[in-house]
Structures are given as structure tokens and as C-alpha cells.
Amino acid sequence: MTSGFLDEGERWFVGYTLPCKEILALEHLRRQGFETFLPRITGTRRHARKVERVKGALFPRYVFIRLDLQRDRWRSVNGTIGMAYLLAAMETPSPVPVGFVEALQEIAGADDVVAREPDLAPGEAVRIVAGPLAGQVGELLRLDARGRVEMLLGLLSGKVRLKVARDMLERAA
């Protein structure tokens, strides 16, 4: 829940959560009346031969909390379920640079998902980084909406077309 503009004295701060507890921490921070923001991205998860789309934190273990240090009981953040601590310098929470969170909020959708620009394009050289073909370089042919990539790979004495998950590739240098 964000309204966009900061009131006088308010700034965004960064909270460090316990492992995989970002959503739990947000829920408990919001119950205490704090405004929070967790930018997320969509990705794919493979398990037991199934591929599914999942939402994950853009910055794992970090959440943004809107505070006025003079008005809010900010020390209670450190004791909130799911939270480890507020990032601080000399025991005073360190604010995020003005405009950083606002820029993330602008590009995030209603569910706080930040859309990623496609970072690979057809015709580019790509390297497989996982699986039995790790290290092999080929040419990207096309990307599909389900997170799969079709590529052309030179094996033995010929070229082979294969499909792999997007997160198994990187741009070849």
C-alpha cells in the first residue's frame, strides 16, 4: 500500500528480513500501521518435471518501510515477526536515496511486480549455464511467453535446435 508522495519528515528505509520471510514481515509491519513496499519479479521454478511461474522478491530479504523517525515507533520494526533489523548507521536507520523507491513504484504493477525488460534478443549468442550442456554456446532463435528459449547449438558435426528454460542461459561474452 503506497500513496506515492512522502509527507514532511517521512523517508523510505530498508528492513532486512529473516530468510524467505518477506511476506510475513510485511503482514506484521502493516498490522502495526507501517506503510511498506516489496518490489517483486516473476520467474520460473522447476520441480519434479513441472515448471511454474512464481513471484519472488526483487531484492531477496529486503523490504522498504516508510517512516518518520520523529513520529513513528521505528524501533519496534526490529522486533517484528519476520524481521531481522532495519539497516542503520550508528544506531540510526539509514534512509534510501530520495526517488529510488518512488521510481520502483512507478514501474511496478498493482501487485508490486516490476516488469523486466527482455534482456536477450533473437540472433544473440547465448551460453548455457546449467544442466548437462553447461558451457555450450549457441544462437538464440526465439523466446516464448512461458519462459522457454529456442536456440541453435552446434554439436558434433551439425547444428541442433533445442528448447531450454530462460534462467539456464546468459549472454555469451
Backbone as JSON, one array per atom type, in Angstrom:
{
  "sequence": "MTSGFLDEGERWFVGYTLPCKEILALEHLRRQGFETFLPRITGTRRHARKVERVKGALFPRYVFIRLDLQRDRWRSVNGTIGMAYLLAAMETPSPVPVGFVEALQEIAGADDVVAREPDLAPGEAVRIVAGPLAGQVGELLRLDARGRVEMLLGLLSGKVRLKVARDMLERAA",
  "N": [[0.85, -1.18, 0.0], [0.83, 2.0, -1.05], [1.03, 5.51, -1.25], [2.44, 7.18, -2.83], [3.46, 10.04, -2.63], [5.7, 11.48, -0.26], [5.19, 12.57, 3.09], [6.03, 15.49, 5.04], [9.07, 14.99, 6.67], [9.0, 12.25, 6.35], [10.58, 9.3, 5.14], [11.85, 6.65, 3.07], [12.97, 3.55, 4.28], [15.18, 0.73, 4.69], [14.44, -2.56, 5.48], [15.78, -5.55, 6.81], [15.03, -8.86, 6.36], [14.2, -12.04, 7.9], [15.36, -15.19, 6.5], [13.52, -15.89, 3.57], [11.17, -14.69, 4.54], [9.87, -12.37, 3.76], [7.17, -11.72, 3.01], [5.73, -12.44, 5.31], [6.9, -10.67, 7.15], [6.06, -8.21, 6.02], [3.29, -8.38, 6.36], [3.05, -8.31, 9.19], [4.28, -5.86, 9.75], [2.51, -4.11, 8.49], [0.24, -4.55, 10.03], [0.99, -3.19, 12.28], [0.73, -0.65, 11.42], [2.58, 0.44, 9.69], [3.66, 1.66, 6.54], [4.52, -0.18, 3.72], [6.68, -1.59, 1.16], [7.31, -4.02, -1.22], [9.07, -4.76, -3.81], [8.56, -6.98, -6.51], [9.38, -9.73, -8.69], [8.54, -11.78, -11.5], [9.21, -15.18, -12.07], [10.49, -18.4, -13.06], [9.99, -21.64, -11.7], [11.36, -24.77, -11.34], [10.41, -28.0, -10.59], [10.22, -31.38, -9.88], [9.79, -32.14, -12.59], [8.01, -30.18, -13.4], [7.22, -26.93, -14.47], [6.68, -23.8, -13.18], [5.22, -20.53, -12.9], [6.33, -18.09, -10.69], [6.21, -15.59, -8.09], [8.73, -13.59, -6.82], [10.89, -11.88, -4.48], [12.33, -8.86, -5.59], [14.6, -7.88, -4.42], [15.88, -10.1, -2.55], [15.19, -10.8, 0.86], [15.0, -8.14, 1.62], [12.97, -5.35, 2.48], [11.02, -2.39, 1.96], [10.31, 0.33, 4.08], [8.19, 2.88, 5.07], [8.83, 5.65, 6.95], [8.67, 8.12, 9.57], [11.08, 9.25, 11.46], [10.9, 10.86, 13.72], [8.27, 10.74, 14.49], [7.23, 8.08, 14.28], [7.23, 4.85, 15.89], [9.81, 3.5, 15.37], [11.69, 1.69, 16.35], [10.34, -0.59, 16.99], [10.2, -2.04, 14.69], [12.41, -3.72, 14.48], [11.73, -5.78, 16.21], [9.66, -7.06, 15.01], [7.75, -9.78, 13.78], [9.29, -11.9, 11.49], [11.13, -10.01, 10.71], [14.59, -9.06, 10.72], [16.23, -6.76, 11.18], [16.35, -3.12, 10.94], [18.19, -1.47, 8.44], [20.96, 0.37, 9.45], [23.05, 3.14, 10.46], [25.32, 3.82, 12.88], [23.38, 3.3, 14.89], [21.12, 4.65, 14.01], [18.51, 4.5, 11.74], [19.21, 4.25, 8.25], [18.23, 6.23, 5.58], [16.8, 5.51, 2.33], [18.01, 6.7, -0.82], [16.36, 9.63, -1.97], [13.65, 9.26, -4.15], [14.33, 6.74, -5.16], [12.73, 4.48, -4.27], [10.29, 5.45, -5.11], [10.65, 5.48, -7.89], [10.79, 2.74, -8.39], [8.19, 2.05, -7.62], [6.74, 3.33, -9.6], [7.21, 1.79, -11.9], [6.22, -0.61, -11.16], [3.53, -2.94, -11.12], [0.04, -3.25, -10.1], [0.18, -5.32, -8.28], [2.65, -5.0, -7.19], [4.63, -6.05, -8.81], [7.51, -5.82, -10.65], [8.06, -5.24, -13.94], [10.22, -6.94, -16.02], [12.48, -6.03, -18.54], [12.97, -7.73, -21.61], [16.04, -9.29, -21.76], [17.5, -10.59, -23.62], [17.82, -11.15, -27.13], [16.55, -12.44, -30.25], [18.97, -13.97, -32.36], [21.2, -13.36, -30.91], [24.26, -14.45, -29.31], [24.32, -17.03, -26.94], [25.03, -18.57, -23.78], [24.81, -21.71, -22.22], [24.2, -22.21, -18.84], [23.59, -24.09, -16.94], [22.88, -27.53, -16.21], [23.37, -30.55, -18.25], [24.57, -29.61, -20.57], [26.03, -27.4, -19.9], [28.06, -24.56, -20.41], [28.16, -24.69, -23.18], [27.88, -22.84, -26.18], [25.53, -21.11, -28.16], [23.17, -19.98, -30.69], [20.54, -17.76, -30.11], [17.26, -18.36, -31.01], [14.46, -17.88, -30.6], [12.19, -16.52, -28.12], [9.69, -17.62, -25.87], [6.4, -17.07, -24.4], [6.21, -18.56, -22.1], [8.6, -18.61, -20.78], [10.51, -20.14, -22.01], [13.26, -20.83, -24.17], [14.24, -21.04, -27.49], [16.99, -22.39, -29.1], [19.88, -22.59, -31.24], [22.28, -24.95, -31.43], [25.61, -25.91, -31.85], [26.59, -29.09, -32.2], [28.71, -31.89, -32.18], [29.0, -32.72, -35.46], [27.1, -31.09, -36.55], [24.22, -28.85, -36.45], [21.92, -28.33, -33.83], [18.58, -27.91, -32.83], [17.24, -26.76, -29.81], [15.19, -26.53, -26.86], [15.26, -24.61, -23.95], [15.0, -23.57, -20.51], [14.67, -20.1, -19.76], [16.17, -19.13, -17.57], [18.39, -20.7, -17.61], [20.25, -19.69, -19.25], [22.76, -17.32, -20.35], [23.99, -14.22, -21.65], [26.44, -14.61, -24.11], [29.82, -13.72, -23.91]],
  "CA": [[0.0, 0.0, 0.0], [1.63, 3.2, -1.14], [0.29, 6.64, -1.78], [3.27, 7.89, -3.79], [4.21, 11.17, -2.13], [6.1, 11.43, 1.14], [4.85, 13.72, 3.91], [7.17, 16.14, 5.68], [9.77, 14.17, 7.65], [8.96, 10.83, 6.01], [11.55, 8.76, 4.18], [11.83, 5.2, 2.93], [14.09, 2.89, 4.9], [15.29, -0.66, 4.28], [14.43, -3.58, 6.52], [16.36, -6.84, 6.45], [14.13, -9.88, 6.92], [14.71, -13.4, 8.08], [15.32, -15.86, 5.19], [12.22, -16.25, 2.97], [10.08, -14.2, 5.39], [9.49, -11.03, 3.34], [5.71, -11.56, 3.05], [5.35, -12.49, 6.72], [7.32, -9.4, 7.75], [5.17, -7.15, 5.52], [1.99, -8.54, 7.01], [3.13, -7.86, 10.57], [4.57, -4.42, 9.74], [1.26, -3.41, 8.13], [-0.65, -4.63, 11.2], [1.43, -2.15, 13.21], [0.45, 0.64, 10.84], [3.66, 0.92, 8.83], [3.49, 1.52, 5.11], [5.64, -0.99, 3.23], [6.75, -1.87, -0.27], [8.16, -5.14, -1.58], [9.06, -4.96, -5.26], [8.71, -8.39, -6.83], [9.53, -10.1, -10.1], [8.05, -13.12, -11.79], [10.23, -16.08, -12.58], [10.04, -19.77, -13.2], [10.53, -22.6, -10.74], [11.27, -26.14, -11.84], [10.44, -29.02, -9.55], [9.55, -32.63, -10.26], [9.42, -32.05, -14.02], [7.0, -29.16, -13.62], [7.7, -25.56, -14.5], [5.59, -22.91, -12.82], [5.55, -19.11, -12.73], [6.25, -17.69, -9.29], [6.63, -14.23, -7.78], [9.76, -13.54, -5.79], [11.37, -10.54, -4.15], [13.36, -8.3, -6.47], [15.76, -7.84, -3.54], [15.56, -11.08, -1.51], [15.41, -10.47, 2.27], [14.9, -6.7, 1.87], [11.68, -4.69, 2.29], [11.08, -0.95, 2.18], [9.37, 0.76, 5.11], [8.04, 4.33, 5.08], [8.87, 6.08, 8.35], [9.1, 9.43, 10.06], [11.82, 8.85, 12.66], [10.47, 11.67, 14.86], [6.89, 10.43, 14.83], [6.94, 6.65, 14.34], [7.95, 3.99, 16.83], [10.57, 2.71, 14.41], [12.46, 0.62, 16.99], [9.52, -1.81, 17.03], [10.42, -2.78, 13.45], [13.4, -4.77, 14.74], [11.11, -6.87, 16.93], [8.51, -7.54, 14.25], [7.85, -11.16, 13.28], [9.81, -11.97, 10.13], [12.18, -9.02, 10.51], [15.85, -9.18, 11.44], [16.55, -5.42, 11.66], [16.4, -2.01, 9.99], [19.57, -1.09, 8.12], [21.25, 1.59, 10.19], [24.43, 3.59, 10.65], [25.44, 4.42, 14.22], [22.12, 3.06, 15.58], [20.03, 5.41, 13.42], [18.2, 3.95, 10.42], [19.71, 4.98, 7.09], [17.19, 6.32, 4.54], [17.09, 5.21, 0.93], [18.05, 7.96, -1.57], [15.05, 10.14, -2.39], [13.27, 8.92, -5.52], [14.63, 5.35, -5.52], [11.54, 3.65, -4.09], [9.24, 6.02, -5.96], [10.91, 5.02, -9.25], [10.37, 1.34, -8.43], [6.74, 2.01, -7.55], [6.21, 3.76, -10.9], [7.29, 0.72, -12.9], [5.57, -1.8, -10.61], [2.09, -3.06, -11.35], [-0.82, -3.19, -8.93], [0.61, -6.34, -7.31], [4.05, -4.66, -6.88], [5.55, -6.79, -9.67], [8.29, -4.98, -11.55], [8.22, -5.92, -15.22], [11.59, -6.95, -16.53], [12.65, -5.94, -19.99], [13.7, -8.9, -22.1], [17.45, -8.93, -21.86], [18.08, -11.31, -24.75], [17.06, -10.98, -28.37], [16.9, -13.43, -31.27], [20.2, -13.71, -33.1], [22.32, -13.19, -29.99], [24.97, -15.63, -28.84], [24.0, -17.32, -25.55], [25.75, -19.69, -23.16], [24.04, -22.5, -21.26], [24.92, -22.12, -17.57], [23.18, -25.16, -16.04], [22.49, -28.76, -16.86], [24.45, -31.35, -18.85], [25.21, -28.87, -21.66], [26.59, -26.16, -19.35], [29.26, -24.09, -21.08], [27.97, -24.68, -24.62], [27.43, -21.56, -26.74], [24.71, -21.25, -29.36], [22.46, -18.79, -31.16], [19.16, -17.68, -29.65], [16.33, -18.27, -32.13], [13.24, -17.18, -30.18], [11.74, -16.63, -26.73], [8.24, -17.73, -25.81], [5.76, -16.44, -23.24], [6.29, -19.42, -20.92], [9.94, -18.6, -20.22], [11.37, -21.08, -22.71], [14.07, -20.25, -25.22], [14.68, -21.97, -28.52], [18.31, -21.99, -29.54], [20.57, -23.44, -32.2], [23.53, -25.32, -30.77], [26.5, -26.73, -32.66], [27.05, -30.3, -31.52], [29.4, -32.84, -33.04], [29.27, -32.17, -36.79], [25.92, -30.42, -37.07], [23.52, -27.9, -35.59], [20.75, -28.93, -33.22], [17.63, -26.98, -32.19], [16.74, -27.25, -28.54], [14.48, -25.56, -26.02], [15.71, -24.61, -22.55], [14.41, -22.51, -19.68], [15.4, -18.83, -19.87], [17.12, -18.93, -16.49], [19.55, -21.55, -17.82], [21.09, -19.04, -20.25], [23.3, -15.97, -20.18], [24.56, -13.66, -22.88], [27.84, -15.01, -24.3], [30.69, -12.53, -24.0]],
  "C": [[0.89, 1.24, 0.0], [0.82, 4.31, -1.75], [1.14, 7.48, -2.71], [4.1, 9.0, -3.19], [4.52, 11.02, -0.65], [5.66, 12.7, 1.85], [6.13, 14.3, 4.49], [7.78, 15.22, 6.74], [9.79, 12.69, 7.33], [10.04, 10.49, 4.99], [11.32, 7.26, 4.09], [13.12, 4.65, 3.53], [14.07, 1.42, 4.48], [15.31, -1.56, 5.51], [14.99, -4.87, 5.98], [15.55, -7.91, 7.15], [14.88, -11.17, 7.23], [14.6, -14.11, 6.73], [13.91, -16.28, 4.78], [11.03, -15.76, 3.78], [9.62, -12.79, 5.01], [7.98, -10.79, 3.48], [5.21, -11.56, 4.49], [5.71, -11.18, 7.42], [6.4, -8.26, 7.31], [3.82, -7.19, 6.22], [2.02, -7.99, 8.44], [3.48, -6.37, 10.68], [3.3, -3.62, 9.44], [0.26, -3.46, 9.28], [-0.29, -3.57, 12.24], [1.23, -0.74, 12.66], [1.54, 1.21, 9.97], [3.29, 0.71, 7.37], [4.72, 0.82, 4.55], [5.57, -1.15, 1.72], [7.74, -3.0, -0.48], [8.1, -5.31, -3.08], [9.35, -6.42, -5.57], [8.87, -8.58, -8.33], [8.92, -11.48, -10.28], [9.2, -13.92, -12.39], [9.64, -17.46, -12.75], [10.72, -20.63, -12.15], [10.29, -23.98, -11.32], [11.38, -27.09, -10.67], [9.65, -30.22, -10.03], [8.97, -32.57, -11.67], [8.31, -31.06, -14.31], [7.68, -27.79, -13.6], [6.52, -24.67, -14.17], [6.11, -21.49, -12.64], [5.35, -18.75, -11.27], [6.69, -16.23, -9.16], [7.64, -14.3, -6.65], [10.2, -12.12, -5.56], [12.43, -10.1, -5.15], [14.68, -8.22, -5.71], [15.49, -8.83, -2.39], [16.06, -10.64, -0.13], [15.34, -8.98, 2.59], [13.48, -6.2, 1.59], [11.88, -3.2, 2.55], [9.97, -0.55, 3.14], [9.38, 2.28, 5.14], [7.91, 4.79, 6.53], [9.16, 7.56, 8.49], [9.77, 9.13, 11.4], [11.43, 9.65, 13.9], [9.09, 11.27, 15.37], [6.65, 8.95, 15.11], [7.79, 5.92, 15.38], [8.77, 2.99, 16.01], [11.38, 1.59, 15.06], [11.66, -0.69, 17.05], [9.68, -2.65, 15.76], [11.37, -3.95, 13.7], [12.82, -5.97, 15.49], [9.92, -7.49, 16.22], [8.76, -8.96, 13.74], [8.28, -11.13, 11.82], [10.94, -11.0, 9.85], [13.44, -9.38, 11.28], [16.18, -7.81, 12.04], [16.4, -4.39, 10.54], [17.87, -1.73, 9.69], [19.85, 0.27, 8.74], [22.75, 1.88, 10.17], [24.47, 4.29, 12.01], [24.11, 4.4, 14.96], [20.94, 3.88, 15.08], [19.76, 4.84, 12.03], [18.66, 4.86, 9.29], [18.63, 5.02, 6.01], [17.72, 5.95, 3.16], [17.18, 6.57, 0.2], [16.65, 8.36, -2.06], [14.82, 9.8, -3.86], [13.51, 7.48, -5.91], [13.38, 4.48, -5.42], [10.41, 4.15, -4.99], [9.41, 5.57, -7.42], [10.51, 3.55, -9.4], [8.86, 1.22, -8.43], [6.1, 2.4, -8.89], [6.19, 2.64, -11.92], [6.65, -0.58, -12.41], [4.08, -1.77, -10.91], [1.33, -3.0, -10.04], [-0.41, -4.2, -7.86], [2.09, -6.19, -6.95], [5.06, -5.47, -7.68], [6.19, -5.82, -10.64], [8.52, -5.78, -12.82], [9.66, -5.81, -15.67], [11.56, -6.82, -18.04], [13.35, -7.21, -20.46], [15.15, -8.53, -22.35], [18.18, -9.68, -22.97], [17.19, -11.12, -25.96], [17.47, -12.06, -29.37], [18.13, -12.99, -32.07], [21.42, -13.55, -32.2], [22.97, -14.52, -29.65], [24.68, -15.8, -27.35], [24.77, -18.54, -25.08], [24.82, -20.39, -22.18], [24.85, -22.54, -19.96], [24.54, -23.24, -16.6], [22.81, -26.39, -16.85], [23.66, -29.45, -17.54], [25.18, -30.63, -19.99], [25.83, -27.55, -21.19], [27.91, -25.83, -20.05], [29.14, -24.01, -22.59], [27.4, -23.33, -25.07], [26.65, -21.82, -28.02], [24.06, -19.94, -29.72], [21.01, -18.83, -30.7], [18.26, -17.5, -30.87], [15.05, -17.52, -31.76], [12.97, -17.44, -28.71], [10.23, -16.8, -26.76], [7.7, -17.17, -24.49], [5.87, -17.27, -21.97], [7.69, -19.48, -20.32], [10.88, -19.61, -20.85], [12.08, -20.36, -23.85], [14.42, -21.34, -26.21], [16.02, -21.47, -29.03], [18.88, -23.01, -30.51], [21.96, -23.69, -31.63], [24.34, -26.22, -31.69], [27.01, -27.9, -31.84], [27.61, -31.28, -32.54], [29.63, -32.21, -34.41], [28.07, -31.44, -37.38], [25.34, -29.43, -36.08], [22.23, -28.54, -35.11], [19.89, -27.83, -32.61], [17.23, -27.59, -30.85], [16.07, -26.13, -27.78], [14.98, -25.73, -24.6], [14.98, -23.49, -21.81], [15.29, -21.27, -19.76], [16.46, -18.68, -18.79], [18.33, -19.86, -16.57], [20.55, -20.91, -18.78], [21.64, -17.71, -19.76], [23.85, -15.51, -21.51], [26.01, -14.09, -22.96], [28.67, -13.76, -24.52], [31.34, -12.4, -25.34]]
}
